[in-house]
Amino acid sequence: MTTTSPFSGKNILLGVTGSIACYKAADLASKLTQAGVKVQTILTPSAEKFISPLTFQSVTGQRAFVDKDLWGNEGHIQHIGLGLGADLLLIAPCSANTIAKIAHGIADTLLTLTALAARCPIMIAPAMDGGMFSNPATQENLDILRKRGFIIMGPIEGRMASGMIGLGRMMEVTDLYNHIRLALSQNGPLSNRHFIITAGGTQEPLDPVRVLSNRSSGKQGYALAQAALDQGARVTLISAPANLPIPAGAVIFNVNTAKEMLQAVLSAIPGSDALIMAAAVADFQPIRSARQKIKKDQGLPEIKFEYTPDILEKVADFKAKTGFPRVVVGFAAESQDLVKNAQQKMINKHLDIIVANDITSPLSGFTADTNQVTIIESTGVLEELPLLSKYEVAQTIIEKIKQRLSQ
Ligand SMILES: Cc1cc2nc3c(=O)[nH]c(=O)nc-3n(C[C@H](O)[C@H](O)[C@H](O)COP(=O)(O)O)c2cc1C
């Protein structure tokens, strides 16, 4: 692997306040620790009534601080040191009370004191009853924090501890984890770079019910989007139907057909740094899509096809005129003569890099979580990668684009 994940080696200070959602914070702390983050926890006195510091110490292997430590005998100023050493102060769950205190500079617990002293970004995940959340006091306090640059995540709508349904539930741990990943990636080596990535298999309608599509899952494209985001890039993800979670931070454009994908790509590429065409775009489309469902009892349909627009050809025209996207990467899914066919495609489509994958291998290609590719560059450099996860393949491709952009 060429680069590390945005989590590895990072320090997160996890603030936990007096909410029933405290138990979820332990799960989050565990996931972050497993991802390579050093997680130190600060519990408010109310949080200690819900969960023990020992829980956090056990899952993180790090100290969990409580208010007693503020007045302890360790001979140094705890709150200042904690606040200065962190990459992120995350308060999850964050009570209405702690939101109010931080908004007004009140510093009467180790956590609120640390928040006042911290110089790192602060992320807050409010969790409370719906009435407490919608109360103008809480809303105005959150506005104050937003204006000061705090990252506010959630809350979400759902069932709360009271049994009522409303807006106030803490954002799900997986979503918080993904947003933390995004926050830690800011100012990465690709910040200020704009990557456009296409993913999934296009669908060409035969009638209102049926489509002509392909086996692409979108996994490689989504992994590319994640890998670019992990290095701080701005990512536009143009996705044909794919049943995958959208990477946090990606701007998503959902399309169905090759024509729609072309339009989305052409409107995204002006000024862009890289276009990675990982989507499997249909080569043919029915000349006409039937307005009504084609009936079985009307006999076998005769469907005439025409070529879909060639997206890479149009991109090459645009690049020849404007210089954008600076780097264009194509994919070649081949079942024979992998390198030869891919090299030819790279030349025909004026690509800077082509990623060739052998779709005959069950561990590689469409639906698999792994991929085995050969990366060929227009400079003549050819690298055959071993079987890797699609994320690792993505990291390697992003690395090569990064090198091209720095030249
Ligand atoms: C069972 C129980 C559940 C509570 N859940 C929440 C909650 O989800 N969100 C919230 O803002 N306050 C909640 N509270 C109230 C806070 O714990 C209380 O306002 C406390 O002063 C918060 O202190 P802290 O912000 O220093 O942690 C709850 C209280 C109790 C007794």
PDBQT file of the ligand as one rigid body, heavy atoms in Angstrom, charges set to zero:
ROOT
HETATM    1  C1  LIG A 501     -31.977   9.435  32.116  1.00  0.00    +0.000 C 
HETATM    2  C2  LIG A 501     -31.510  10.777  31.601  1.00  0.00    +0.000 A 
HETATM    3  C3  LIG A 501     -31.274  10.905  30.260  1.00  0.00    +0.000 A 
HETATM    4  C4  LIG A 501     -30.851  12.152  29.761  1.00  0.00    +0.000 A 
HETATM    5  N1  LIG A 501     -30.620  12.264  28.408  1.00  0.00    +0.000 NA
HETATM    6  C5  LIG A 501     -30.223  13.454  27.938  1.00  0.00    +0.000 A 
HETATM    7  C6  LIG A 501     -29.965  13.593  26.543  1.00  0.00    +0.000 A 
HETATM    8  O1  LIG A 501     -30.059  12.637  25.754  1.00  0.00    +0.000 OA
HETATM    9  N2  LIG A 501     -29.595  14.790  26.094  1.00  0.00    +0.000 N 
HETATM   10  C7  LIG A 501     -29.476  15.882  26.908  1.00  0.00    +0.000 A 
HETATM   11  O2  LIG A 501     -29.143  16.969  26.427  1.00  0.00    +0.000 OA
HETATM   12  N3  LIG A 501     -29.690  15.765  28.235  1.00  0.00    +0.000 NA
HETATM   13  C8  LIG A 501     -30.058  14.586  28.751  1.00  0.00    +0.000 A 
HETATM   14  N4  LIG A 501     -30.267  14.457  30.112  1.00  0.00    +0.000 N 
HETATM   15  C9  LIG A 501     -30.038  15.627  30.964  1.00  0.00    +0.000 C 
HETATM   16  C10 LIG A 501     -28.562  15.856  31.201  1.00  0.00    +0.000 C 
HETATM   17  O3  LIG A 501     -27.926  14.723  31.707  1.00  0.00    +0.000 OA
HETATM   18  C11 LIG A 501     -28.370  17.070  32.134  1.00  0.00    +0.000 C 
HETATM   19  O4  LIG A 501     -28.801  18.243  31.467  1.00  0.00    +0.000 OA
HETATM   20  C12 LIG A 501     -26.944  17.212  32.585  1.00  0.00    +0.000 C 
HETATM   21  O5  LIG A 501     -26.833  18.386  33.377  1.00  0.00    +0.000 OA
HETATM   22  C13 LIG A 501     -25.962  17.291  31.441  1.00  0.00    +0.000 C 
HETATM   23  O6  LIG A 501     -24.661  17.542  31.923  1.00  0.00    +0.000 OA
HETATM   24  P1  LIG A 501     -23.401  17.564  30.970  1.00  0.00    +0.000 P 
HETATM   25  O7  LIG A 501     -23.760  18.384  29.780  1.00  0.00    +0.000 OA
HETATM   26  O8  LIG A 501     -22.325  18.189  31.761  1.00  0.00    +0.000 OA
HETATM   27  O9  LIG A 501     -23.080  16.148  30.649  1.00  0.00    +0.000 OA
HETATM   28  C14 LIG A 501     -30.661  13.253  30.626  1.00  0.00    +0.000 A 
HETATM   29  C15 LIG A 501     -30.880  13.063  31.991  1.00  0.00    +0.000 A 
HETATM   30  C16 LIG A 501     -31.305  11.850  32.481  1.00  0.00    +0.000 A 
HETATM   31  C17 LIG A 501     -31.505  11.696  33.954  1.00  0.00    +0.000 C 
ENDROOT
TORSDOF 0
